[in-house]
């Protein structure tokens, strides 16, 4: 390595022991972060250098400090695990014996160095198994059990346990090829015969100290993950159950039992699983005591064991019909864990572990054939009704006083926990059906009508929450309890925010039902309008009104004046945050869509006038940050209103004969009327704020939302909007203007009446963007991205745009080629999309054919550079599309270009040989029908170009 002037020692020096020690000193103790980084870089190179074989052993001398010894051990591990093929076979034995010697030496030394050496020996064993070292594990056990007067017996025992623990772990993370992995796994599974008896003996010995037993349980945990047959683990699992009584070993024993039970292969050993139920049930007393004394760690651990057995093996255990009672006992134990006293996550954290179990059990029961399913339904329906009660109890809020002391993080965790409960209830509905809704309704009815025992709001809220959880996703339109529920809702005395929120969300979840039963709207609408005035109920009240306005709009005309008046009032008082104001405007858009045109105009006038007046005032002011936010807010309100205000689809999916479709001929669309009235005002605002991307974006959003909603009805606005967009884009090019241009091209370009203004706008945007390219487009990848999408859209909808004499097709083509080399993946993707649309037009559009003929080689060159490694691998499918299109539409040219391109030395990558390049070229030229095959060829070739072919990096490809 050449010495670099700016680098402090040992950068650039030979990989010797002294230099490694200096670099380590620099890494650990130099305060200068730049020096630390240089040292780290150099040390990483040192570790993989050939000299590492020499200096690693020297760094392990007993007189060195642990940091230095650790580096030596790590370097050995890296050499063995990653550069195994560099080690001559005649050196395996000496390497093995040296490692054994050092492990014995460090048995009483530094723990971290010992572990690293064990990992190195484990890696060596895995590489030598089974041919070069057939009985590796048995040999390890024998070596460490042999008497060695220099090393204390306990230290030797710990060193052996460490080695046996890291061996399976090293196997899981090793880079062995797939075929070797299977081979070594089966050898290891057989070798557990040398390990398990030793572990059992150490666990059962009376005089084994706690730290040894701890290590034994960890070692067992590590081995069971190798898919050892569960019956071979029986004795150790039982010993682990016994260890659960010892507080010192409890956590490690839980881990061992859970790992053993959870391995996927375990379900094959049903007899062993059945033997495990009694010891699990035997933990119930310990669980109860832990719950009583508030010992959350113990209750959590025992619950994990019960859930591991139930969740992983419910199908296998349900299949054993004659043992149904013991499995039911396990289910009841899990139910106890679900209903563990206390509020999640403050006084307990265990109940959430059980929720997936209930999904699994239900799925397994419903997957049986009808006769067996009927038997299990009989046994488990009562269990699931009990589960609903338990879950709704757990979903209850604590007292207001207690809740006041919770941190915001605890409140958020509780919210997520309630969402999980809600999902579980929705799922349970599949098992219990309509009877579940009836039972919830009965309970709620009793609660609200019982005058003798007034209930807490928490109880009412939880029952409503359960109802809403189901109604939100299940079609309750045929449920006979909904009318009763809607009748009960106004009787709820709403005393606090959480209950009010849930009442709102429940009404929202029933909005589709209300659309079928409009006579009931008046029962709940006043509640919603009243809640709109409460800022604490902002999200729930606004989203509920929006749902009602969307689902029931044809039944709302009688209430429209009232809804608009209340909404206007809360908007003017600025009660809600910005996003809720936007939702409220969307709600009003739905509402107004169902009215007669003159009614719409009247309401729009009263709704919008205050904002227009405000905007006129703001347009006269000198731009500053506060009036900027006000302008963006008002523009946002207008665009959200226009997003949903759509009179053209009056009767699409509504059979009601009362609502007559408003004939469009009655005059211009109300939205267009309003837009034309405010057009000049918007232009005035724009003229002052053209430099502000967000204001420009908000203006464009109004028109984009309107265009999308109104489609052809927007036609009268096309000429003036095209003109305004042209002025905007010429002054300061911004993405939002291109996006809106793309919308206009998409909807109006193929209509002769609108072609002239669209064409003028398209040509203007193109020429401004081409100028931007000449000045250097690298600072504007987003504009380039949108421009490429605009070009592709034009080719799709109106290829004639490329016939315009004043469109510089050559310059556009060159910009596309340049964009293919951008580092931003979305921009490259958009450019590929442009070429994929352009190339098929070679024949029909003369200017395009001519440009491809003259400049197509540059396009191919750029595509091959990307495939050769310049572009992200995620883009290869898009490059393949271009190659496919070139081959299909310009075959004779491509065959010449690809040959010339591939003759360049080192192109598209120095890693591919001339034969590989020739082979790729021939494959591409042969494939003119199957695009998928071309994509596969490109992926294959890019891996060769990047030197990744056949490596682990290709696995996710």
SULJOVEN-V927792 format. One record per backbone hydrogen bond with DSSP energy under -0.5 kcal/mol. CO is the residue of the C=O (numbers start at 1). NH is the residue of the N-H. E is the energy in kcal/mol with one decimal. If there is no record, write none. Layout:
co=CO nh=NH e=E
co=CO nh=NH e=E
This chain:
co=4 nh=7 e=-1.0
co=8 nh=11 e=-1.8
co=10 nh=13 e=-2.6
co=14 nh=16 e=-1.9
co=16 nh=20 e=-2.6
co=17 nh=21 e=-2.6
co=18 nh=22 e=-2.4
co=19 nh=23 e=-2.7
co=20 nh=24 e=-2.5
co=21 nh=25 e=-2.3
co=22 nh=26 e=-2.4
co=23 nh=27 e=-2.5
co=24 nh=28 e=-2.5
co=25 nh=29 e=-2.9
co=26 nh=30 e=-1.7
co=31 nh=33 e=-0.6
co=32 nh=36 e=-2.1
co=33 nh=37 e=-2.4
co=34 nh=38 e=-2.1
co=35 nh=39 e=-2.7
co=36 nh=40 e=-2.7
co=37 nh=41 e=-2.4
co=38 nh=42 e=-2.5
co=39 nh=43 e=-2.8
co=40 nh=44 e=-2.1
co=41 nh=45 e=-1.7
co=42 nh=46 e=-2.5
co=43 nh=47 e=-2.5
co=44 nh=48 e=-1.0
co=45 nh=49 e=-0.6
co=46 nh=49 e=-1.2
co=49 nh=52 e=-1.6
co=50 nh=53 e=-1.3
co=51 nh=54 e=-1.2
co=51 nh=55 e=-2.3
co=52 nh=56 e=-2.2
co=53 nh=57 e=-0.6
co=54 nh=58 e=-1.1
co=55 nh=59 e=-2.1
co=56 nh=60 e=-0.7
co=57 nh=60 e=-1.0
co=58 nh=61 e=-1.3
co=61 nh=64 e=-1.9
co=65 nh=68 e=-0.9
co=65 nh=69 e=-2.2
co=66 nh=70 e=-3.1
co=67 nh=71 e=-1.6
co=68 nh=72 e=-2.0
co=69 nh=73 e=-2.5
co=70 nh=74 e=-2.6
co=71 nh=75 e=-2.5
co=72 nh=76 e=-1.9
co=73 nh=77 e=-2.1
co=74 nh=78 e=-2.6
co=75 nh=79 e=-2.5
co=76 nh=80 e=-2.5
co=77 nh=81 e=-3.1
co=78 nh=82 e=-2.6
co=78 nh=83 e=-0.6
co=79 nh=83 e=-1.5
co=83 nh=86 e=-1.9
co=84 nh=87 e=-1.9
co=86 nh=88 e=-0.6
co=88 nh=91 e=-2.2
co=89 nh=92 e=-1.4
co=91 nh=95 e=-2.2
co=92 nh=96 e=-2.5
co=93 nh=97 e=-2.7
co=94 nh=98 e=-2.4
co=95 nh=99 e=-2.2
co=96 nh=100 e=-2.4
co=97 nh=101 e=-2.6
co=98 nh=102 e=-2.5
co=99 nh=103 e=-2.8
co=100 nh=104 e=-2.6
co=101 nh=105 e=-2.2
co=102 nh=106 e=-2.4
co=103 nh=107 e=-0.7
co=104 nh=107 e=-0.8
co=105 nh=108 e=-0.6
co=106 nh=109 e=-1.5
co=110 nh=114 e=-2.2
co=111 nh=115 e=-2.4
co=112 nh=116 e=-1.8
co=113 nh=117 e=-2.4
co=114 nh=118 e=-2.5
co=115 nh=119 e=-2.4
co=116 nh=120 e=-2.0
co=117 nh=121 e=-2.5
co=118 nh=122 e=-2.8
co=119 nh=123 e=-2.4
co=120 nh=124 e=-2.1
co=121 nh=125 e=-2.8
co=122 nh=126 e=-2.5
co=123 nh=127 e=-1.9
co=124 nh=128 e=-1.8
co=125 nh=129 e=-2.0
co=128 nh=132 e=-1.5
co=128 nh=133 e=-1.3
co=133 nh=136 e=-1.1
co=135 nh=139 e=-2.7
co=136 nh=140 e=-2.2
co=137 nh=141 e=-2.5
co=138 nh=142 e=-2.5
co=139 nh=143 e=-3.0
co=140 nh=144 e=-2.0
co=141 nh=145 e=-1.4
co=142 nh=146 e=-1.4
co=148 nh=151 e=-1.5
co=152 nh=156 e=-2.2
co=153 nh=157 e=-2.4
co=154 nh=158 e=-2.6
co=155 nh=159 e=-2.4
co=156 nh=160 e=-2.5
co=157 nh=161 e=-2.5
co=158 nh=162 e=-2.5
co=159 nh=163 e=-2.3
co=160 nh=164 e=-2.8
co=161 nh=165 e=-2.0
co=162 nh=166 e=-2.4
co=163 nh=167 e=-1.3
co=164 nh=168 e=-0.8
co=165 nh=169 e=-0.9
co=166 nh=170 e=-3.1
co=167 nh=171 e=-2.0
co=168 nh=172 e=-2.2
co=169 nh=173 e=-1.6
co=170 nh=174 e=-0.8
co=171 nh=174 e=-0.7
co=177 nh=181 e=-2.3
co=178 nh=182 e=-1.8
co=179 nh=183 e=-1.6
co=180 nh=184 e=-3.2
co=181 nh=185 e=-2.5
co=182 nh=186 e=-1.9
co=183 nh=187 e=-1.7
co=184 nh=188 e=-2.8
co=185 nh=189 e=-2.5
co=186 nh=190 e=-1.7
co=187 nh=191 e=-2.1
co=188 nh=192 e=-0.8
co=189 nh=192 e=-0.6
co=190 nh=193 e=-1.7
co=191 nh=194 e=-2.5
co=191 nh=195 e=-0.7
co=192 nh=196 e=-3.0
co=195 nh=199 e=-2.1
co=196 nh=200 e=-3.0
co=197 nh=201 e=-2.5
co=198 nh=202 e=-2.3
co=199 nh=203 e=-2.1
co=200 nh=204 e=-2.3
co=201 nh=205 e=-1.6
co=205 nh=208 e=-1.3
co=209 nh=212 e=-0.7
co=209 nh=213 e=-1.9
co=210 nh=214 e=-2.7
co=211 nh=215 e=-1.7
co=212 nh=216 e=-2.4
co=213 nh=217 e=-2.6
co=214 nh=218 e=-2.0
co=215 nh=219 e=-2.4
co=216 nh=220 e=-2.6
co=217 nh=221 e=-2.5
co=218 nh=222 e=-1.9
co=219 nh=223 e=-2.1
co=220 nh=224 e=-2.4
co=221 nh=225 e=-0.6
co=222 nh=225 e=-0.6
co=223 nh=226 e=-2.3
co=224 nh=227 e=-1.1
co=224 nh=228 e=-0.6
co=229 nh=232 e=-1.3
co=229 nh=233 e=-0.6
co=230 nh=233 e=-1.2
co=231 nh=234 e=-0.8
co=233 nh=237 e=-2.8
co=234 nh=238 e=-2.6
co=235 nh=239 e=-2.3
co=236 nh=240 e=-2.3
co=237 nh=241 e=-2.5
co=238 nh=242 e=-2.0
co=239 nh=243 e=-1.9
co=240 nh=244 e=-0.9
co=241 nh=244 e=-0.8
co=242 nh=245 e=-1.7
co=243 nh=246 e=-1.9
co=245 nh=247 e=-0.7
co=246 nh=249 e=-1.4
co=246 nh=250 e=-1.2
co=249 nh=253 e=-2.6
co=250 nh=254 e=-2.5
co=251 nh=255 e=-2.2
co=252 nh=256 e=-2.2
co=253 nh=257 e=-2.7
co=254 nh=258 e=-3.0
co=255 nh=259 e=-2.6
co=256 nh=260 e=-2.3
co=257 nh=261 e=-2.7
co=258 nh=262 e=-2.3
co=259 nh=263 e=-0.8
co=260 nh=263 e=-0.6
co=263 nh=266 e=-2.2
co=264 nh=267 e=-0.9
co=265 nh=268 e=-2.0
co=266 nh=269 e=-2.2
co=268 nh=270 e=-0.9
co=269 nh=273 e=-2.3
co=270 nh=274 e=-2.8
co=271 nh=275 e=-1.8
co=272 nh=276 e=-1.1
co=273 nh=276 e=-0.7
co=273 nh=277 e=-0.8
co=274 nh=277 e=-0.8
co=274 nh=278 e=-0.6
co=275 nh=279 e=-0.7
co=276 nh=280 e=-1.8
co=277 nh=281 e=-3.0
co=278 nh=282 e=-2.4
co=280 nh=283 e=-1.8
co=281 nh=284 e=-1.9
co=283 nh=287 e=-2.4
co=284 nh=288 e=-2.8
co=285 nh=289 e=-2.6
co=286 nh=290 e=-2.2
co=287 nh=291 e=-2.6
co=288 nh=292 e=-2.8
co=289 nh=293 e=-2.5
co=290 nh=295 e=-2.9
co=291 nh=294 e=-1.0
co=294 nh=296 e=-1.5
co=295 nh=299 e=-2.0
co=296 nh=300 e=-2.4
co=297 nh=301 e=-2.4
co=298 nh=302 e=-2.5
co=299 nh=303 e=-2.3
co=300 nh=304 e=-2.2
co=301 nh=305 e=-1.6
co=302 nh=306 e=-2.3
co=303 nh=307 e=-2.8
co=304 nh=308 e=-2.3
co=305 nh=309 e=-2.0
co=306 nh=310 e=-2.5
co=307 nh=311 e=-3.5
co=308 nh=312 e=-1.6
co=309 nh=313 e=-1.2
co=310 nh=314 e=-0.8
co=313 nh=317 e=-2.6
co=314 nh=318 e=-2.9
co=315 nh=319 e=-1.9
co=316 nh=320 e=-0.5
co=317 nh=320 e=-0.8
co=319 nh=321 e=-1.9
co=320 nh=323 e=-2.3
co=321 nh=324 e=-1.8
co=323 nh=326 e=-0.6
co=323 nh=327 e=-1.8
co=324 nh=328 e=-2.5
co=325 nh=329 e=-2.0
co=326 nh=330 e=-1.6
co=327 nh=331 e=-2.5
co=328 nh=332 e=-2.5
co=329 nh=333 e=-1.7
co=330 nh=334 e=-2.2
co=331 nh=335 e=-2.3
co=332 nh=336 e=-2.0
co=333 nh=337 e=-1.6
co=334 nh=338 e=-2.3
co=335 nh=339 e=-2.4
co=337 nh=340 e=-1.0
co=342 nh=344 e=-0.5
co=343 nh=346 e=-0.9
co=343 nh=347 e=-2.9
co=343 nh=348 e=-1.0
co=348 nh=345 e=-0.5
co=350 nh=353 e=-1.9
co=351 nh=354 e=-1.5
co=352 nh=355 e=-0.9
co=354 nh=357 e=-0.7
co=354 nh=358 e=-1.1
co=355 nh=359 e=-1.2
co=356 nh=360 e=-2.5
co=357 nh=361 e=-2.9
co=358 nh=362 e=-1.8
co=359 nh=363 e=-2.8
co=360 nh=364 e=-2.5
co=361 nh=365 e=-2.5
co=362 nh=366 e=-2.7
co=363 nh=367 e=-0.7
co=364 nh=367 e=-0.6
co=365 nh=368 e=-1.3
co=369 nh=373 e=-2.7
co=370 nh=374 e=-2.6
co=371 nh=375 e=-1.6
co=372 nh=376 e=-2.3
co=373 nh=377 e=-3.0
co=374 nh=378 e=-1.9
co=375 nh=379 e=-1.6
co=376 nh=380 e=-3.2
co=377 nh=381 e=-2.8
co=380 nh=384 e=-2.6
co=381 nh=385 e=-2.3
co=382 nh=386 e=-2.3
co=383 nh=387 e=-2.2
co=384 nh=388 e=-2.1
co=385 nh=389 e=-1.8
co=386 nh=390 e=-2.6
co=387 nh=391 e=-3.3
co=388 nh=392 e=-2.6
co=389 nh=393 e=-2.0
co=390 nh=394 e=-2.4
co=391 nh=395 e=-1.9
co=393 nh=396 e=-1.0
co=399 nh=403 e=-3.1
co=400 nh=404 e=-1.7
co=401 nh=405 e=-0.6
co=402 nh=405 e=-1.5
co=403 nh=406 e=-1.2
co=407 nh=411 e=-2.3
co=408 nh=412 e=-2.1
co=409 nh=413 e=-2.4
co=410 nh=414 e=-2.4
co=411 nh=415 e=-2.2
co=412 nh=416 e=-2.3
co=413 nh=417 e=-2.3
co=414 nh=418 e=-2.4
co=415 nh=419 e=-1.8
co=416 nh=420 e=-2.1
co=417 nh=421 e=-2.2
co=418 nh=422 e=-2.7
co=419 nh=423 e=-2.5
co=420 nh=424 e=-2.1
co=421 nh=425 e=-2.7
co=422 nh=426 e=-2.2
co=423 nh=427 e=-1.7
co=424 nh=428 e=-2.5
co=425 nh=429 e=-1.6
co=427 nh=430 e=-1.5
co=428 nh=431 e=-1.2
co=428 nh=432 e=-2.4
co=429 nh=433 e=-3.2
co=432 nh=435 e=-0.8
co=433 nh=436 e=-2.1
co=433 nh=437 e=-0.7
co=434 nh=438 e=-2.3
co=435 nh=439 e=-2.4
co=436 nh=440 e=-2.2
co=437 nh=441 e=-2.7
co=438 nh=442 e=-3.0
co=439 nh=443 e=-2.2
co=440 nh=444 e=-2.5
co=441 nh=445 e=-3.1
co=442 nh=446 e=-2.8
co=443 nh=447 e=-2.4
co=444 nh=448 e=-2.6
co=445 nh=449 e=-1.8
co=446 nh=450 e=-1.2
co=449 nh=451 e=-1.0
co=452 nh=454 e=-0.7
co=456 nh=460 e=-1.4
co=457 nh=461 e=-2.9
co=458 nh=462 e=-2.2
co=459 nh=463 e=-1.9
co=460 nh=464 e=-2.4
co=461 nh=465 e=-2.7
co=462 nh=466 e=-2.3
co=463 nh=467 e=-2.1
co=464 nh=468 e=-3.1
co=465 nh=469 e=-2.5
co=466 nh=470 e=-1.4
co=467 nh=471 e=-2.8
co=468 nh=472 e=-2.1
co=470 nh=473 e=-1.1
co=470 nh=474 e=-2.5
co=474 nh=476 e=-0.9
co=476 nh=479 e=-2.1
co=479 nh=482 e=-0.6
co=481 nh=485 e=-2.2
co=482 nh=486 e=-3.0
co=483 nh=487 e=-1.9
co=484 nh=488 e=-1.8
co=485 nh=489 e=-2.2
co=486 nh=490 e=-0.7
co=488 nh=491 e=-2.2
co=488 nh=492 e=-0.5
co=489 nh=492 e=-1.8
co=492 nh=494 e=-1.0
co=493 nh=495 e=-0.9
co=496 nh=500 e=-2.4
co=497 nh=501 e=-3.1
co=498 nh=502 e=-2.0
co=499 nh=503 e=-2.5
co=500 nh=504 e=-2.4
co=501 nh=505 e=-2.8
co=502 nh=506 e=-2.4
co=503 nh=507 e=-2.3
co=504 nh=508 e=-2.7
co=505 nh=509 e=-2.3
co=506 nh=510 e=-0.8
co=507 nh=510 e=-1.0
co=508 nh=511 e=-1.7
co=510 nh=514 e=-2.3
co=511 nh=515 e=-1.7
co=512 nh=516 e=-1.1
co=513 nh=516 e=-0.6
co=513 nh=517 e=-1.1
co=517 nh=520 e=-2.4
co=518 nh=521 e=-1.7
co=520 nh=523 e=-1.6
co=520 nh=524 e=-0.7
co=521 nh=524 e=-1.2
co=521 nh=525 e=-2.8
co=522 nh=526 e=-0.5
co=524 nh=527 e=-0.6
co=524 nh=528 e=-1.7
co=525 nh=529 e=-2.6
co=526 nh=530 e=-2.2
co=527 nh=531 e=-2.3
co=528 nh=532 e=-1.5
co=529 nh=533 e=-0.5
co=530 nh=533 e=-1.2
co=531 nh=534 e=-2.4
co=533 nh=535 e=-0.7
co=534 nh=537 e=-2.0
co=535 nh=538 e=-1.3
co=537 nh=541 e=-2.9
co=538 nh=542 e=-2.3
co=539 nh=543 e=-2.3
co=540 nh=544 e=-1.7
co=541 nh=545 e=-2.4
co=542 nh=546 e=-2.5
co=543 nh=547 e=-2.1
co=544 nh=548 e=-2.5
co=545 nh=549 e=-2.9
co=546 nh=550 e=-2.1
co=547 nh=551 e=-3.0
co=548 nh=552 e=-2.9
co=552 nh=555 e=-2.3
co=553 nh=556 e=-1.1
co=556 nh=559 e=-2.1
co=556 nh=560 e=-1.1
co=557 nh=560 e=-1.0
co=557 nh=561 e=-0.5
co=559 nh=563 e=-2.6
co=560 nh=564 e=-3.0
co=561 nh=565 e=-2.3
co=562 nh=566 e=-2.6
co=563 nh=567 e=-2.6
co=564 nh=568 e=-2.9
co=565 nh=569 e=-2.1
co=566 nh=570 e=-2.3
co=567 nh=571 e=-2.5
co=568 nh=572 e=-2.6
co=569 nh=573 e=-2.0
co=570 nh=574 e=-0.5
co=570 nh=575 e=-1.7
co=571 nh=574 e=-0.8
co=577 nh=581 e=-2.2
co=578 nh=582 e=-2.1
co=579 nh=583 e=-1.9
co=580 nh=584 e=-2.4
co=581 nh=585 e=-2.0
co=582 nh=586 e=-2.0
co=583 nh=587 e=-2.6
co=584 nh=588 e=-2.2
co=585 nh=589 e=-2.2
co=586 nh=590 e=-2.2
co=587 nh=591 e=-2.3
co=588 nh=592 e=-2.9
co=589 nh=593 e=-1.6
co=590 nh=594 e=-0.6
co=591 nh=594 e=-1.2
co=592 nh=595 e=-2.0
co=596 nh=600 e=-2.8
co=597 nh=601 e=-2.6
co=598 nh=602 e=-2.2
co=599 nh=603 e=-2.8
co=600 nh=604 e=-3.3
co=601 nh=605 e=-2.5
co=602 nh=606 e=-2.1
co=603 nh=607 e=-2.6
co=604 nh=608 e=-3.2
co=605 nh=609 e=-2.3
co=606 nh=610 e=-0.5
co=608 nh=611 e=-0.9
co=608 nh=612 e=-2.4
co=609 nh=613 e=-2.8
co=610 nh=614 e=-2.0
co=611 nh=615 e=-2.8
co=612 nh=616 e=-2.7
co=613 nh=617 e=-2.0
co=614 nh=618 e=-2.5
co=615 nh=619 e=-2.5
co=616 nh=620 e=-0.9
co=617 nh=620 e=-0.7
co=617 nh=621 e=-0.7
co=618 nh=621 e=-0.8
co=624 nh=628 e=-1.9
co=625 nh=629 e=-1.7
co=626 nh=630 e=-1.8
co=627 nh=631 e=-2.3
co=628 nh=632 e=-2.5
co=629 nh=633 e=-2.4
co=630 nh=634 e=-2.4
co=631 nh=635 e=-2.6
co=632 nh=636 e=-2.2
co=633 nh=637 e=-2.3
co=634 nh=638 e=-2.2
co=635 nh=639 e=-2.5
co=636 nh=640 e=-2.4
co=637 nh=641 e=-2.0
co=638 nh=642 e=-2.4
co=639 nh=643 e=-1.2
co=640 nh=644 e=-0.8
co=641 nh=644 e=-0.6
co=641 nh=645 e=-1.1
co=644 nh=646 e=-1.2
co=647 nh=650 e=-0.8
co=649 nh=652 e=-0.9
co=651 nh=654 e=-1.0
co=658 nh=660 e=-0.8
co=661 nh=663 e=-0.6
co=663 nh=666 e=-1.7
co=664 nh=667 e=-1.0
co=669 nh=672 e=-0.5
co=669 nh=673 e=-2.4
co=670 nh=674 e=-2.4
co=671 nh=675 e=-2.9
co=672 nh=676 e=-2.8
co=673 nh=677 e=-1.8
co=674 nh=678 e=-2.1
co=675 nh=679 e=-0.9
co=678 nh=682 e=-2.7
co=679 nh=683 e=-2.4
co=680 nh=684 e=-2.2
co=681 nh=685 e=-2.4
co=682 nh=686 e=-2.8
co=683 nh=687 e=-2.5
co=684 nh=688 e=-1.0
co=685 nh=688 e=-0.7
co=685 nh=689 e=-1.4
co=686 nh=689 e=-0.5
co=686 nh=690 e=-0.8
co=689 nh=692 e=-2.2
co=691 nh=693 e=-0.8
co=692 nh=696 e=-2.5
co=693 nh=697 e=-2.5
co=694 nh=698 e=-2.3
co=695 nh=699 e=-2.4
co=696 nh=700 e=-2.8
co=697 nh=701 e=-2.5
co=698 nh=702 e=-1.5
co=699 nh=703 e=-1.3
co=700 nh=704 e=-3.1
co=701 nh=705 e=-3.0
co=702 nh=706 e=-1.8
co=703 nh=707 e=-3.2
co=704 nh=708 e=-2.4
co=705 nh=709 e=-2.1
co=706 nh=710 e=-3.4
co=707 nh=711 e=-2.4
co=710 nh=713 e=-2.0
co=711 nh=714 e=-2.0
co=712 nh=715 e=-2.1
co=713 nh=716 e=-0.5
co=714 nh=717 e=-2.4
co=715 nh=718 e=-2.0
co=717 nh=721 e=-2.4
co=718 nh=722 e=-2.7
co=719 nh=723 e=-2.0
co=720 nh=724 e=-2.4
co=721 nh=725 e=-2.9
co=722 nh=726 e=-2.2
co=723 nh=727 e=-2.1
co=724 nh=728 e=-2.7
co=725 nh=729 e=-3.0
co=726 nh=730 e=-2.3
co=727 nh=731 e=-1.8
co=728 nh=732 e=-2.5
co=734 nh=737 e=-0.7
co=734 nh=738 e=-1.3
co=735 nh=739 e=-2.6
co=736 nh=740 e=-2.0
co=737 nh=741 e=-2.1
co=738 nh=742 e=-2.6
co=739 nh=743 e=-1.9
co=740 nh=744 e=-2.3
co=741 nh=745 e=-2.7
co=742 nh=746 e=-2.6
co=743 nh=747 e=-2.3
co=744 nh=748 e=-3.0
co=744 nh=749 e=-0.7
co=745 nh=749 e=-1.2
co=748 nh=751 e=-2.1
co=750 nh=752 e=-0.6
co=751 nh=754 e=-1.4
co=751 nh=755 e=-1.0
co=752 nh=755 e=-0.7
co=752 nh=756 e=-0.6
co=754 nh=758 e=-1.8
co=755 nh=759 e=-3.3
co=756 nh=760 e=-2.5
co=757 nh=761 e=-2.3
co=758 nh=762 e=-3.0
co=759 nh=763 e=-2.7
co=760 nh=764 e=-2.1
co=761 nh=765 e=-2.9
co=762 nh=766 e=-2.3
co=763 nh=767 e=-2.6
co=764 nh=768 e=-2.6
co=765 nh=769 e=-2.3
co=766 nh=770 e=-2.5
co=767 nh=771 e=-1.8
co=768 nh=772 e=-1.9
co=769 nh=773 e=-2.0
co=770 nh=774 e=-1.8
co=771 nh=775 e=-1.7
co=772 nh=776 e=-1.0
co=773 nh=777 e=-0.5
co=776 nh=779 e=-0.6
co=777 nh=780 e=-2.6
co=778 nh=781 e=-0.5
co=780 nh=784 e=-2.3
co=781 nh=785 e=-2.5
co=782 nh=786 e=-2.4
co=783 nh=787 e=-2.8
co=784 nh=788 e=-2.5
co=785 nh=789 e=-1.8
co=786 nh=790 e=-2.3
co=787 nh=791 e=-2.5
co=788 nh=792 e=-2.2
co=789 nh=793 e=-2.4
co=790 nh=794 e=-2.6
co=791 nh=795 e=-2.2
co=792 nh=796 e=-1.9
co=793 nh=797 e=-3.0
co=794 nh=798 e=-2.6
co=798 nh=801 e=-2.3
co=799 nh=802 e=-2.4
co=800 nh=803 e=-2.7
co=801 nh=804 e=-0.9
co=804 nh=807 e=-1.8
co=806 nh=808 e=-0.6
co=807 nh=809 e=-1.7
co=808 nh=812 e=-2.3
co=809 nh=813 e=-2.5
co=810 nh=814 e=-2.5
co=811 nh=815 e=-2.3
co=812 nh=816 e=-2.1
co=813 nh=817 e=-2.1
co=814 nh=818 e=-2.4
co=815 nh=819 e=-2.5
co=816 nh=820 e=-1.3
co=818 nh=821 e=-1.6
co=819 nh=822 e=-1.7
co=823 nh=825 e=-0.6
co=824 nh=828 e=-1.9
co=825 nh=829 e=-2.7
co=826 nh=830 e=-2.3
co=827 nh=831 e=-2.2
co=828 nh=832 e=-2.5
co=829 nh=833 e=-2.1
co=830 nh=834 e=-1.8
co=831 nh=835 e=-2.2
co=832 nh=836 e=-2.5
co=833 nh=837 e=-1.3
co=834 nh=838 e=-2.2
co=835 nh=839 e=-2.6
co=836 nh=840 e=-0.5
co=838 nh=841 e=-2.1
co=839 nh=842 e=-1.8
co=841 nh=845 e=-2.5
co=844 nh=846 e=-0.7
co=845 nh=848 e=-0.7
co=845 nh=849 e=-2.3
co=846 nh=850 e=-2.6
co=847 nh=851 e=-2.1
co=848 nh=852 e=-2.6
co=849 nh=853 e=-2.2
co=850 nh=854 e=-2.2
co=851 nh=855 e=-3.2
co=852 nh=856 e=-2.1
co=855 nh=858 e=-0.8
co=855 nh=859 e=-1.3
co=856 nh=860 e=-2.5
co=857 nh=861 e=-2.6
co=858 nh=862 e=-2.2
co=859 nh=863 e=-2.5
co=860 nh=864 e=-2.9
co=861 nh=865 e=-2.3
co=862 nh=866 e=-2.1
co=863 nh=867 e=-2.4
co=864 nh=868 e=-2.6
co=865 nh=870 e=-2.2
co=866 nh=869 e=-1.1
co=866 nh=871 e=-1.6
co=872 nh=875 e=-1.9
co=873 nh=876 e=-1.4
co=875 nh=878 e=-0.8
co=875 nh=879 e=-1.9
co=876 nh=880 e=-2.5
co=877 nh=881 e=-1.6
co=878 nh=882 e=-1.3
co=879 nh=883 e=-2.2
co=880 nh=884 e=-2.6
co=881 nh=885 e=-2.4
co=882 nh=886 e=-3.0
co=883 nh=887 e=-2.5
co=884 nh=888 e=-2.1
co=885 nh=889 e=-2.6
co=886 nh=890 e=-2.7
co=890 nh=894 e=-2.8
co=891 nh=895 e=-2.4
co=892 nh=896 e=-1.1
co=893 nh=897 e=-2.9
co=894 nh=898 e=-3.1
co=895 nh=899 e=-0.9
co=896 nh=900 e=-2.2
co=897 nh=901 e=-2.9
co=898 nh=902 e=-2.3
co=899 nh=903 e=-0.8
co=900 nh=903 e=-0.6
co=901 nh=904 e=-1.4
co=904 nh=907 e=-1.6
co=909 nh=912 e=-1.1
co=913 nh=917 e=-2.2
co=914 nh=918 e=-2.6
co=915 nh=919 e=-2.7
co=916 nh=920 e=-2.3
co=917 nh=921 e=-2.6
co=918 nh=922 e=-2.5
co=919 nh=923 e=-2.4
co=920 nh=924 e=-2.5
co=921 nh=925 e=-2.4
co=922 nh=926 e=-1.9
co=923 nh=927 e=-1.2
co=924 nh=927 e=-0.6
co=926 nh=928 e=-1.0
co=929 nh=931 e=-1.0
co=930 nh=934 e=-1.4
co=931 nh=935 e=-2.1
co=932 nh=936 e=-2.0
co=933 nh=937 e=-2.5
co=934 nh=938 e=-2.4
co=935 nh=939 e=-2.3
co=936 nh=940 e=-2.4
co=937 nh=941 e=-2.7
co=938 nh=942 e=-2.7
co=939 nh=943 e=-1.6
co=940 nh=944 e=-1.6
co=941 nh=945 e=-2.5
co=942 nh=946 e=-1.6
co=943 nh=947 e=-0.6
co=943 nh=948 e=-2.7
co=943 nh=949 e=-1.0
co=944 nh=947 e=-1.1
co=948 nh=951 e=-2.2
co=951 nh=954 e=-1.5
co=952 nh=955 e=-1.6
co=953 nh=956 e=-0.5
co=954 nh=957 e=-1.9
